[in-house]
Amino acid sequence: MMKLKYALAFLFLAFVCSLNAQIRYGFKTGLNFAHFNGPSEMDDAGKDLESWSNITGFHIGATFAYQFTDNYSLRAELLYSKRGAKYTFDGQSYRTFRYDNSSTMSFGNSRYLVNINNSYIDIPVTAVARWGDFEISGGAYVGFLISSVGDGSLRYSGKTAPPQNYTIKDVNTGKDELVFNLNYNYRKDNPGEGGDDVGAVIAELSSAPLRLEMPGTLGAYYDYTEDRGSLFNGLDYGLIGGVSYYLSSSLYAGVRLQYGMADVSNSDADVSKARLNEDGTFIYRDDKDKNFSIQVSVGFSF
């Protein structure tokens, strides 16, 4: 019996050593050029109001490859990856000004410019084939959102709802336009939350005059009256594929496409910026916004 135990222990150790000999470890880092793919909200004339352009992020992490042969392997990665989009909304819009137990509706035009930065822990798994100095890979990834922030600006001009039709002014500047800074933390901001600089914008809403002191900096959910959760979902997943070139036996450079298949926006918190329901409540959008990024990397494999 003791001999059998020693024999089994020896075989197990031999298997572990053999397995370890077939595993290659590595490190990689690089840039992400990312944006969202999704439908744009349209105005009453059918014109697109939204657009997403590339934002530059980065990724960094470890790689683990199991070698089946000299040419074929299965690779898993553990990466910190920052992606998102530069978001623009420009055109038909509205604002609801709330004060005490009342509110004033207005309609006009908004221009939002927001740099959205979402940070993920990504786990890509790919099948890898190598011929000489070239390598191709393809597979899938899953990503877990750990941080979601945005910054930018909002410009709004409009008139109060009929029959008043009063042109809204900023008392501080004397202009028919309200200008705000945007400082968003999509996972932490509360409904109605803004900066401490209340009074930086003073909206004149009627000739009475009715004036409302507002913060110059707005949080992600400043216009909300209830908690609808984070705008961005916590889980992302999709397909990946790329090509690499080995500069030496261990140093390589590569480019990879990352195509998201998950809807990253939460329809319970994704509101229309162009229009409201007849009773003045939000219209929630059940569209699909997906991550798309091109990754350029350098790495080492040992």
ChimeraX attribute file (.defattr): number of C-alpha atoms within 10 A of each C-alpha:
attribute: neighborCount
match mode: 1-to-1
recipient: residues
	/A:1	6
	/A:2	7
	/A:3	8
	/A:4	9
	/A:5	10
	/A:6	11
	/A:7	12
	/A:8	12
	/A:9	12
	/A:10	12
	/A:11	12
	/A:12	12
	/A:13	12
	/A:14	12
	/A:15	12
	/A:16	12
	/A:17	11
	/A:18	11
	/A:19	12
	/A:20	12
	/A:21	11
	/A:22	16
	/A:23	16
	/A:24	15
	/A:25	16
	/A:26	16
	/A:27	18
	/A:28	21
	/A:29	20
	/A:30	18
	/A:31	20
	/A:32	26
	/A:33	20
	/A:34	25
	/A:35	24
	/A:36	23
	/A:37	19
	/A:38	15
	/A:39	12
	/A:40	15
	/A:41	18
	/A:42	17
	/A:43	16
	/A:44	9
	/A:45	7
	/A:46	8
	/A:47	12
	/A:48	15
	/A:49	19
	/A:50	18
	/A:51	19
	/A:52	19
	/A:53	15
	/A:54	19
	/A:55	20
	/A:56	18
	/A:57	20
	/A:58	19
	/A:59	21
	/A:60	20
	/A:61	18
	/A:62	17
	/A:63	22
	/A:64	19
	/A:65	22
	/A:66	19
	/A:67	18
	/A:68	11
	/A:69	10
	/A:70	10
	/A:71	12
	/A:72	17
	/A:73	20
	/A:74	18
	/A:75	21
	/A:76	19
	/A:77	21
	/A:78	18
	/A:79	21
	/A:80	19
	/A:81	24
	/A:82	25
	/A:83	26
	/A:84	28
	/A:85	26
	/A:86	21
	/A:87	20
	/A:88	17
	/A:89	22
	/A:90	20
	/A:91	19
	/A:92	20
	/A:93	22
	/A:94	23
	/A:95	22
	/A:96	15
	/A:97	16
	/A:98	14
	/A:99	11
	/A:100	5
	/A:101	5
	/A:102	7
	/A:103	10
	/A:104	13
	/A:105	15
	/A:106	23
	/A:107	22
	/A:108	18
	/A:109	20
	/A:110	24
	/A:111	19
	/A:112	20
	/A:113	20
	/A:114	22
	/A:115	23
	/A:116	20
	/A:117	21
	/A:118	19
	/A:119	20
	/A:120	22
	/A:121	21
	/A:122	22
	/A:123	19
	/A:124	22
	/A:125	22
	/A:126	21
	/A:127	17
	/A:128	21
	/A:129	17
	/A:130	18
	/A:131	11
	/A:132	8
	/A:133	12
	/A:134	14
	/A:135	18
	/A:136	18
	/A:137	20
	/A:138	19
	/A:139	18
	/A:140	18
	/A:141	19
	/A:142	17
	/A:143	21
	/A:144	17
	/A:145	19
	/A:146	14
	/A:147	17
	/A:148	23
	/A:149	19
	/A:150	21
	/A:151	18
	/A:152	19
	/A:153	16
	/A:154	19
	/A:155	15
	/A:156	21
	/A:157	22
	/A:158	22
	/A:159	21
	/A:160	21
	/A:161	15
	/A:162	10
	/A:163	6
	/A:164	12
	/A:165	14
	/A:166	16
	/A:167	19
	/A:168	25
	/A:169	22
	/A:170	21
	/A:171	19
	/A:172	13
	/A:173	13
	/A:174	11
	/A:175	12
	/A:176	17
	/A:177	19
	/A:178	22
	/A:179	20
	/A:180	19
	/A:181	20
	/A:182	23
	/A:183	20
	/A:184	24
	/A:185	20
	/A:186	20
	/A:187	18
	/A:188	15
	/A:189	20
	/A:190	20
	/A:191	17
	/A:192	16
	/A:193	17
	/A:194	23
	/A:195	16
	/A:196	12
	/A:197	13
	/A:198	14
	/A:199	14
	/A:200	19
	/A:201	21
	/A:202	21
	/A:203	21
	/A:204	21
	/A:205	23
	/A:206	17
	/A:207	11
	/A:208	7
	/A:209	8
	/A:210	9
	/A:211	17
	/A:212	17
	/A:213	16
	/A:214	19
	/A:215	19
	/A:216	19
	/A:217	23
	/A:218	25
	/A:219	23
	/A:220	24
	/A:221	24
	/A:222	18
	/A:223	17
	/A:224	17
	/A:225	11
	/A:226	11
	/A:227	13
	/A:228	15
	/A:229	19
	/A:230	22
	/A:231	20
	/A:232	21
	/A:233	17
	/A:234	17
	/A:235	16
	/A:236	21
	/A:237	22
	/A:238	18
	/A:239	17
	/A:240	20
	/A:241	18
	/A:242	19
	/A:243	17
	/A:244	20
	/A:245	18
	/A:246	19
	/A:247	11
	/A:248	9
	/A:249	10
	/A:250	11
	/A:251	16
	/A:252	19
	/A:253	17
	/A:254	19
	/A:255	18
	/A:256	19
	/A:257	18
	/A:258	22
	/A:259	19
	/A:260	23
	/A:261	16
	/A:262	16
	/A:263	20
	/A:264	20
	/A:265	19
	/A:266	21
	/A:267	19
	/A:268	15
	/A:269	21
	/A:270	19
	/A:271	18
	/A:272	16
	/A:273	25
	/A:274	22
	/A:275	20
	/A:276	16
	/A:277	10
	/A:278	8
	/A:279	6
	/A:280	10
	/A:281	12
	/A:282	17
	/A:283	17
	/A:284	16
	/A:285	16
	/A:286	14
	/A:287	15
	/A:288	16
	/A:289	20
	/A:290	20
	/A:291	22
	/A:292	22
	/A:293	24
	/A:294	21
	/A:295	22
	/A:296	19
	/A:297	19
	/A:298	18
	/A:299	20
	/A:300	18
	/A:301	17
	/A:302	13
